[in-house]
Amino acid sequence: MDIREEDIVLLSDDNSYLVAKKVQFDTLNYYCVVNMNDNEDVKILYESNDALIELEDPDTFDCVLAKMYEHTDISKLLDILKRRIQNNNTE
C-alpha cells in the first residue's frame, strides 16, 4: 500500500478518514486517521497484508503515539485537518 499523509482512506465502516500522520515502528507502517464527518473519531491503524487494522495493543499504542507526535507541529496538523475537511465538504 502506498498511503501518505493527507490521503483519504475508506475503512470497513464505510467512512472516509483523513490520514493525519504516518510513522514506521518495528517494521510496520502506522497511521493516525480522522473521520471526515466526525473529527472526534480518531483511530490508530497499522498496515498488514494490504489491509488497515485498528491498533488495540496498549503497549504498542503508547509507543506509536509517542513516535507520531515526537516531531509534530500540532497547530500545523490542525490546519491541515481543517483545510481537508472544508475541501471535502465543498466537493
Buried (B, 14 or more C-beta within 10 A) or exposed (E): EEBEBEBEBEBEEEBBBBBBBBBEBEEBBBBBBBBBEEEEEEBBBBBEEEEBEEBEEEEBEEBBBEBBBEEBEEEEBEEBBEEBBEEEEEE
